[in-house]
């Protein structure tokens, strides 16, 4: 566990951007982009659920809505509903008024605001300010904490590339040996970029270590409802931590599950036992230096859906259909690779994990797919399963088989 192990992943970020740019320049008719971050439907394009499109149109045509700035901390009704979505309406933290919610500019904004709040805490106490990220992790996370002023950013083991699976015992060992009061960044569901999530039993073991070692969880929920098809299951981890009395931060994104990619709707939850008003005052000051005020339209859409039982039920049905499609593509991908007798462990492909999965490709094989087959994956061999469809499935699986079995 070292600071260098995370910052050493910087080439991953630049390589990911490079692959996307290479895909755009590629003129091959069979090219496939499996490195994108958006949910794609069967026709290979991003789309709104019919309900979201209808609500956006209604908001645009509503003559009673006037142009105005949002409050500094966002739309109160949006924040209330987003908090209930993550924690549950019967959460003890909500009932005891121990929660502060802040509307942010996407999940990235939520992580950055949370990092700034933590840095303020670090500068006013004896806390050393150690941050632990999973290895691998979303390439921007280390940079966000670094930009907020943290120098001691380390990694804990999470994914074993050799076995193409989680290394939970190694993860727990790393957390057991972390400095007291370290901040540990965790994905409640939809781990990026592997798509591999901890089970509830594994989460219980992690939470026990967090309590024992007095570690502080910073939990990410990037696509609630899109991973398992259940809003409750995808948020189970954060609800479990809160039920144990742990203080935590939680960053939520509404990009994938609402299709609001351009609107950048995020939310930061602070679950604390004390000093909530002081944290709120600090958050207001920080927001005015980061983005001044969040945007209005996307948050209005989310609040409208979550505030109406009929809309909520329709949205959940649409979200479940998206999750089922991702799971179906995982099963079809695994089955075709099995029929082709591809080497390696294929069972992890069919575990629910939202948009992403890893299939054991190394950097050379990823490069082969891009250069020879015009198929673009993330540099560590992870891919967006929603980008696979009936038209490209055969070509993708045959190309992956060739990459795994050829002498490169």
C-alpha positions as a printed NumPy array, in Angstrom:
array([[  0.   ,   0.   ,   0.   ],
       [  1.701,   3.178,  -1.129],
       [  0.887,   6.552,  -2.554],
       [  2.88 ,   5.677,  -5.657],
       [  0.707,   2.652,  -6.414],
       [ -2.292,   4.878,  -7.122],
       [ -0.583,   7.795,  -8.803],
       [  1.305,   5.276, -10.892],
       [ -2.033,   4.605, -12.6  ],
       [ -1.941,   8.024, -14.284],
       [ -1.068,   6.44 , -17.678],
       [ -4.35 ,   4.532, -17.383],
       [ -6.253,   7.813, -17.564],
       [ -4.32 ,   9.114, -20.552],
       [ -4.555,   5.697, -22.267],
       [ -8.328,   5.603, -21.781],
       [ -8.679,   9.017, -23.393],
       [ -6.345,   7.953, -26.174],
       [ -8.441,   4.858, -26.964],
       [-11.601,   6.983, -27.224],
       [ -9.871,   9.41 , -29.573],
       [ -8.514,   6.505, -31.627],
       [-12.037,   5.084, -31.916],
       [-13.39 ,   8.387, -33.208],
       [-10.681,   8.518, -35.877],
       [-11.146,   4.859, -36.858],
       [-13.062,   4.563, -40.14 ],
       [-13.461,   0.755, -40.109],
       [-17.141,  -0.213, -40.63 ],
       [-17.053,  -2.89 , -37.905],
       [-15.44 ,  -0.789, -35.176],
       [-16.878,  -1.22 , -31.674],
       [-16.417,   1.084, -28.691],
       [-16.591,  -0.943, -25.456],
       [-14.781,   1.757, -23.469],
       [-17.617,   4.277, -23.266],
       [-19.167,   5.313, -19.954],
       [-22.808,   5.739, -21.019],
       [-25.531,   3.106, -21.016],
       [-26.287,   2.129, -24.61 ],
       [-29.483,   0.48 , -25.798],
       [-29.789,  -2.377, -28.305],
       [-29.358,   0.075, -31.199],
       [-26.015,   1.269, -29.837],
       [-27.103,   4.736, -28.746],
       [-27.801,   6.507, -25.472],
       [-31.456,   7.257, -24.908],
       [-33.864,   8.584, -22.312],
       [-36.515,   6.414, -20.781],
       [-39.91 ,   7.53 , -22.186],
       [-40.886,   8.835, -18.735],
       [-37.778,  11.024, -18.477],
       [-38.339,  12.436, -21.961],
       [-41.963,  13.247, -21.091],
       [-41.05 ,  14.985, -17.832],
       [-38.321,  17.037, -19.512],
       [-40.862,  18.193, -22.088],
       [-43.392,  19.058, -19.378],
       [-40.839,  21.088, -17.456],
       [-39.783,  22.934, -20.612],
       [-43.425,  23.828, -21.38 ],
       [-44.435,  24.804, -17.823],
       [-45.214,  28.587, -17.893],
       [-45.106,  28.812, -14.097],
       [-41.387,  28.011, -13.958],
       [-39.211,  31.092, -14.166],
       [-35.461,  31.331, -14.819],
       [-33.662,  31.608, -11.494],
       [-30.575,  30.41 ,  -9.648],
       [-30.866,  27.37 ,  -7.437],
       [-30.007,  27.713,  -3.732],
       [-26.294,  27.23 ,  -3.041],
       [-26.829,  23.71 ,  -1.662],
       [-29.321,  22.807,  -4.374],
       [-33.071,  22.193,  -4.666],
       [-34.293,  21.119,  -1.21 ],
       [-36.878,  18.631,  -2.533],
       [-34.283,  17.005,  -4.784],
       [-31.872,  16.661,  -1.878],
       [-34.549,  15.198,   0.404],
       [-35.617,  12.603,  -2.147],
       [-32.036,  11.737,  -3.125],
       [-31.22 ,  11.18 ,   0.553],
       [-34.21 ,   8.865,   0.982],
       [-33.238,   6.992,  -2.187],
       [-29.793,   6.193,  -0.799],
       [-30.603,   5.63 ,   2.861],
       [-34.256,   4.542,   2.815],
       [-37.141,   6.533,   4.234],
       [-36.875,   4.714,   7.578],
       [-33.153,   5.364,   8.008],
       [-32.208,   6.134,  11.623],
       [-29.881,   8.866,  10.37 ],
       [-32.79 ,  10.654,   8.664],
       [-35.117,  10.182,  11.638],
       [-32.439,  11.563,  13.973],
       [-31.622,  14.518,  11.671],
       [-27.999,  13.455,  11.262],
       [-27.853,  13.901,   7.492],
       [-26.78 ,  16.808,   5.312],
       [-27.459,  16.583,   1.587],
       [-25.875,  18.811,  -1.058],
       [-26.753,  18.881,  -4.761],
       [-23.54 ,  18.716,  -6.782],
       [-22.291,  18.904, -10.347],
       [-22.321,  15.185, -11.068],
       [-20.778,  12.454,  -8.95 ],
       [-17.349,  13.956,  -9.636],
       [-18.509,  17.172,  -7.98 ],
       [-19.792,  15.18 ,  -5.006],
       [-16.42 ,  13.473,  -4.58 ],
       [-14.569,  16.776,  -4.916],
       [-16.804,  18.542,  -2.389],
       [-16.444,  15.614,  -0.007],
       [-12.664,  15.721,  -0.425],
       [-12.631,  19.451,   0.325],
       [-14.699,  18.914,   3.476],
       [-12.325,  16.155,   4.578],
       [ -9.308,  18.363,   3.922],
       [-10.836,  21.056,   6.119],
       [-11.246,  18.46 ,   8.858],
       [ -7.658,  17.345,   8.312],
       [ -6.252,  20.85 ,   8.671],
       [ -8.141,  21.49 ,  11.913],
       [ -7.239,  18.241,  13.709],
       [ -4.403,  15.785,  14.254],
       [ -5.748,  13.452,  11.53 ],
       [ -3.011,  12.49 ,   9.073],
       [ -5.304,  12.555,   6.035],
       [ -4.643,   9.15 ,   4.445],
       [ -6.977,   8.261,   1.54 ],
       [ -7.388,   4.66 ,   0.358],
       [ -8.698,   3.815,  -3.121],
       [ -9.35 ,   0.4  ,  -4.625],
       [ -6.857,  -1.055,  -7.071],
       [ -7.923,  -0.667,  -9.805],
       [-10.274,   2.304,  -9.52 ],
       [-11.856,   4.985, -11.65 ],
       [ -8.871,   6.845, -13.055],
       [-10.044,  10.287, -11.936],
       [-10.442,   9.562,  -8.213],
       [ -6.797,   9.923,  -7.225],
       [ -6.563,  13.179,  -9.175],
       [ -9.641,  14.573,  -7.416],
       [ -8.179,  13.973,  -3.963],
       [ -4.808,  15.285,  -5.095],
       [ -6.466,  18.449,  -6.43 ],
       [ -8.144,  18.9  ,  -3.044],
       [ -4.739,  18.947,  -1.381],
       [ -4.224,  15.332,  -0.277],
       [ -0.76 ,  13.893,  -0.783],
       [ -1.102,  10.561,   1.043],
       [ -3.304,   8.679,  -1.429],
       [ -2.817,   4.919,  -1.258],
       [ -4.455,   1.804,  -2.646],
       [ -5.963,  -1.331,  -1.184],
       [ -6.087,  -4.563,  -3.162],
       [ -9.5  ,  -5.259,  -4.669],
       [ -9.279,  -7.073,  -8.002],
       [ -6.961,  -9.954,  -8.858],
       [ -6.239,  -9.817, -12.58 ],
       [ -4.734, -13.317, -12.575],
       [ -7.884, -15.019, -11.262],
       [-10.273, -12.399, -12.71 ],
       [-11.989, -12.022,  -9.362],
       [-12.134, -10.077,  -6.127],
       [ -9.351, -10.529,  -3.566],
       [-11.409,  -9.849,  -0.441],
       [ -8.917, -11.291,   2.056],
       [ -6.144,  -9.102,   0.657],
       [ -8.461,  -6.103,   0.792],
       [ -9.304,  -6.758,   4.434],
       [ -5.638,  -7.217,   5.272],
       [ -4.797,  -3.847,   3.698],
       [ -7.575,  -2.131,   5.628],
       [ -6.5  ,  -3.818,   8.863],
       [ -3.085,  -2.25 ,   8.4  ],
       [ -4.296,   1.206,   7.364],
       [ -3.491,   4.146,   9.679],
       [ -6.2  ,   4.988,  12.2  ],
       [ -8.954,   7.294,  10.911],
       [ -7.987,   6.792,   7.255],
       [-10.664,   7.512,   4.654],
       [-11.582,   4.479,   2.548],
       [-13.339,   5.066,  -0.789],
       [-15.721,   2.201,  -1.578],
       [-18.346,   1.438,  -4.226],
       [-21.701,   0.39 ,  -2.775],
       [-22.414,  -1.138,  -6.198],
       [-21.29 ,  -0.732,  -9.805],
       [-17.554,  -0.739,  -9.093],
       [-15.68 ,   1.147, -11.782],
       [-13.963,  -0.136, -13.824],
       [-14.327,  -3.853, -12.938],
       [-18.083,  -4.114, -12.297],
       [-17.208,  -6.567,  -9.495],
       [-19.128,  -5.841,  -6.292],
       [-18.8  ,  -7.17 ,  -2.774],
       [-21.541,  -9.486,  -1.548],
       [-23.533,  -8.537,   1.537],
       [-21.521, -10.993,   3.648],
       [-18.271,  -9.503,   2.342],
       [-19.591,  -6.016,   3.073],
       [-20.298,  -7.051,   6.662],
       [-16.674,  -8.119,   7.035],
       [-15.469,  -4.814,   5.553],
       [-17.757,  -2.795,   7.847],
       [-16.49 ,  -4.716,  10.886],
       [-12.912,  -3.782,   9.995],
       [-13.925,  -0.167,   9.401],
       [-15.415,   0.015,  12.891],
       [-12.543,  -1.831,  14.541],
       [ -9.853,   0.319,  12.906],
       [-11.876,   3.562,  13.147],
       [-11.752,   4.073,   9.398],
       [-14.044,   6.572,   7.657],
       [-16.103,   5.308,   4.666],
       [-16.569,   7.455,   1.586],
       [-19.122,   5.43 ,  -0.374],
       [-19.929,   5.903,  -4.068],
       [-23.275,   4.972,  -5.654],
       [-22.72 ,   5.619,  -9.37 ],
       [-25.8  ,   3.876, -10.812],
       [-28.344,   2.92 ,  -8.162],
       [-30.864,   0.435,  -9.541],
       [-28.915,  -0.289, -12.724],
       [-26.596,  -2.897, -11.197],
       [-28.996,  -5.452,  -9.708],
       [-32.272,  -3.944, -10.899],
       [-33.152,  -3.159,  -7.27 ],
       [-32.772,   0.283,  -5.712],
       [-32.61 ,  -1.269,  -2.24 ],
       [-30.012,  -3.889,  -3.079],
       [-27.699,  -1.432,  -4.857],
       [-27.735,   0.835,  -1.782],
       [-27.588,  -1.974,   0.811],
       [-23.949,  -1.35 ,   1.698],
       [-24.378,   2.306,   2.647],
       [-27.559,   1.526,   4.574],
       [-25.742,  -1.23 ,   6.468],
       [-22.904,   1.105,   7.437],
       [-25.382,   3.711,   8.668],
       [-27.278,   1.067,  10.671],
       [-24.027,   0.267,  12.5  ],
       [-23.682,   3.904,  13.529],
       [-20.778,   4.684,  11.205],
       [-20.291,   8.267,  10.087],
       [-19.727,   8.501,   6.344],
       [-19.838,  10.481,   3.135],
       [-21.756,   9.173,   0.132],
       [-21.534,  10.434,  -3.455],
       [-24.53 ,   9.714,  -5.695],
       [-24.828,  10.003,  -9.463],
       [-28.051,  10.32 , -11.481],
       [-26.406,  10.084, -14.892],
       [-26.828,   6.379, -15.679],
       [-30.09 ,   5.609, -13.918],
       [-31.891,   8.698, -15.287],
       [-29.985,   9.08 , -18.567],
       [-29.071,  12.631, -17.526],
       [-25.502,  12.599, -18.818],
       [-25.325,  16.199, -19.976],
       [-27.202,  17.635, -17.007],
       [-24.541,  16.517, -14.463],
       [-26.828,  15.741, -11.521],
       [-25.041,  14.506,  -8.416],
       [-25.517,  14.555,  -4.664],
       [-23.279,  14.395,  -1.601],
       [-24.59 ,  12.889,   1.629],
       [-22.889,  13.607,   4.94 ],
       [-24.01 ,  11.277,   7.741],
       [-22.524,  12.606,  10.97 ],
       [-23.144,  12.355,  14.703],
       [-22.408,  16.012,  15.473],
       [-21.308,  19.381,  14.043],
       [-23.798,  19.13 ,  11.159],
       [-24.488,  22.869,  11.098],
       [-20.774,  23.661,  11.01 ],
       [-20.323,  21.228,   8.109],
       [-23.287,  22.807,   6.301],
       [-21.75 ,  26.265,   6.671],
       [-18.43 ,  24.955,   5.377],
       [-20.151,  23.232,   2.448],
       [-21.899,  26.474,   1.454],
       [-18.586,  28.314,   1.448],
       [-16.874,  25.584,  -0.583],
       [-19.683,  25.287,  -3.147],
       [-19.436,  29.004,  -3.911],
       [-15.758,  28.563,  -4.748],
       [-16.222,  25.326,  -6.744],
       [-19.307,  25.916,  -8.934],
       [-21.259,  28.712,  -7.239],
       [-24.666,  27.049,  -7.674],
       [-25.76 ,  23.722,  -9.198],
       [-27.904,  23.526, -12.338],
       [-31.69 ,  23.376, -12.165],
       [-33.244,  21.242, -14.929],
       [-31.776,  17.802, -14.242],
       [-32.444,  18.012, -10.51 ],
       [-36.032,  19.045, -11.254],
       [-36.47 ,  15.93 , -13.383],
       [-35.127,  13.654, -10.629],
       [-37.209,  15.342,  -7.935],
       [-40.355,  15.102, -10.075],
       [-39.88 ,  11.352, -10.557],
       [-38.988,  10.563,  -6.964],
       [-41.796,  12.738,  -5.573],
       [-44.596,  11.03 ,  -7.53 ],
       [-45.451,   7.377,  -6.691],
       [-46.708,   6.62 , -10.217],
       [-43.619,   8.168, -11.818],
       [-41.383,   6.337,  -9.341],
       [-42.935,   2.965, -10.185],
       [-42.644,   3.593, -13.949],
       [-39.026,   4.72 , -13.599],
       [-38.154,   1.618, -11.579],
       [-39.675,  -0.626, -14.244],
       [-37.629,   1.076, -16.953],
       [-34.494,   0.885, -14.842],
       [-35.063,  -2.803, -14.174],
       [-35.407,  -3.437, -17.908],
       [-32.028,  -1.757, -18.471],
       [-30.427,  -3.904, -15.745],
       [-31.978,  -7.064, -17.209],
       [-30.599,  -6.196, -20.643],
       [-27.098,  -5.759, -19.197],
       [-27.41 ,  -9.119, -17.444],
       [-28.628, -10.775, -20.658],
       [-25.64 ,  -9.425, -22.584],
       [-23.331, -10.738, -19.845],
       [-24.859, -14.201, -20.176],
       [-24.693, -14.175, -23.973],
       [-21.085, -12.935, -23.861],
       [-20.074, -15.672, -21.401],
       [-21.897, -18.396, -23.319],
       [-20.333, -17.544, -26.689],
       [-16.865, -17.329, -25.127],
       [-17.476, -20.725, -23.492],
       [-18.516, -22.28 , -26.804],
       [-15.331, -20.899, -28.351],
       [-13.37 , -22.593, -25.518],
       [-11.827, -19.32 , -24.354],
       [ -9.266, -19.771, -21.571],
       [ -9.64 , -18.185, -18.148],
       [-12.435, -17.763, -15.626],
       [-15.668, -16.707, -17.29 ],
       [-18.027, -16.978, -14.312],
       [-17.341, -13.45 , -13.067],
       [-18.791, -12.1  , -16.327],
       [-22.327, -13.076, -15.321],
       [-22.263, -11.574, -11.824],
       [-24.441,  -8.427, -11.643],
       [-22.269,  -5.322, -11.659],
       [-23.94 ,  -2.675, -13.746],
       [-22.276,  -1.501, -16.934],
       [-18.785,  -2.917, -16.539],
       [-17.044,  -6.27 , -16.4  ],
       [-13.492,  -7.589, -16.753],
       [-12.619, -10.639, -18.832],
       [ -8.916, -11.11 , -18.096],
       [ -7.321,  -9.325, -21.044],
       [ -3.851,  -7.886, -20.598],
       [ -2.556,  -4.638, -22.102],
       [ -1.071,  -6.399, -25.146],
       [ -4.354,  -8.134, -25.903],
       [ -6.294,  -4.88 , -25.497],
       [ -3.887,  -3.241, -27.941],
       [ -4.334,  -6.143, -30.371],
       [ -8.108,  -5.737, -30.313],
       [ -7.846,  -2.017, -30.987],
       [ -5.234,  -2.191, -33.742],
       [ -6.232,  -5.404, -35.511],
       [ -9.938,  -5.783, -34.762],
       [-11.016,  -2.154, -34.242],
       [-12.564,  -3.051, -30.866],
       [-11.766,  -0.575, -28.089],
       [-11.77 ,  -1.554, -24.407],
       [-10.534,   0.195, -21.285],
       [ -6.748,  -0.244, -20.93 ],
       [ -7.042,  -2.836, -18.135],
       [ -9.293,  -5.11 , -20.182],
       [-12.611,  -3.966, -18.697],
       [-15.567,  -3.246, -20.955],
       [-19.025,  -1.683, -21.022],
       [-21.416,  -4.613, -21.494],
       [-24.29 ,  -2.366, -22.65 ],
       [-22.237,  -1.549, -25.778],
       [-22.588,  -5.197, -26.875],
       [-25.702,  -5.9  , -28.932],
       [-27.134,  -8.463, -31.327],
       [-25.297,  -6.944, -34.287],
       [-21.777,  -6.999, -32.835],
       [-21.855,  -9.879, -30.317],
       [-20.432, -12.524, -32.66 ],
       [-17.653, -10.261, -33.923],
       [-16.719,  -9.122, -30.411],
       [-16.552, -12.636, -28.941],
       [-14.61 , -14.091, -31.86 ],
       [-12.138, -11.22 , -31.66 ],
       [-11.717, -11.637, -27.897],
       [-11.15 , -15.374, -28.382],
       [ -8.468, -14.628, -30.959],
       [ -6.787, -12.143, -28.606],
       [ -6.781, -14.671, -25.755],
       [ -5.479, -17.612, -27.795],
       [ -3.088, -16.071, -30.336],
       [  0.641, -15.673, -29.899],
       [  0.925, -11.897, -29.827]])
